[in-house]
Amino acid sequence: MKRLFVLLGSLLMVSGCLNAPVQKSGGLGSVTVHDTNATAVMAAAQSVFAARGYTFAGSDFPDAVSFDKPAGAFGNAMWGSYGDPQTIRVKLHMRPVPGTDDMRLSTQVFTVGNAGVSGFDQERPLIGLWNAEFGPMLKEIARRAGD
């Protein structure tokens, strides 16, 4: 009986996610920027991330941009090994909302070994609440880029 409730709950949750309008989708911590474009979002993102110690790590303009920051002692202990310092990489995804001048921003967070070593980057996605940690930064980007 318990499995039936879990299955039913899962189905309801998935069907609710599939029915969510585009401007309200994007996952934990995501935001919608009104009346903007990818160039304005990119400029605001570079400023906001740089103020928090992140460096530009690459771009797939106009869809995404990445920023890196050394992981620190906790990150190195959690995901690294001796002599393998870790980097936190945040990919900012920018998706236009169809029929509007709005952009939906969301993040994807990774821990990276050998960051910046050509051909040897080892990205491991961090799931769950890690993406929501960047909600306040996304709100600041939204404020600067259009809202």
C-alpha angles and dihedrals in degrees: 000000000000090000090052091056092047091050092046091048091049092050092049091049093049093046090050091052092050091052096049114116116248094247090058098043129086104095135254115351096007121140139193119233112207125219098000144114137223093263093056091046091049092052092048092046093052090053096045096045093044090053088059097049101266123135127210109266104177146305141236091190127227095014105046146355129198133215129189134205130174109262098229128217096309094049093046091051093047102044108009135072133216108307093003107105115196131225128207111226121194119195112200111206118204116197123178115230106234116249094015142074089242129115126208113218124200135160136225116198127208138176110224130201117200091014112191094016103124111244094001104078108131108200118191116183118234109214136196121026095001090088092051091056088076095054094102091050090050090051089053090050089050091051092051097041102048122321 
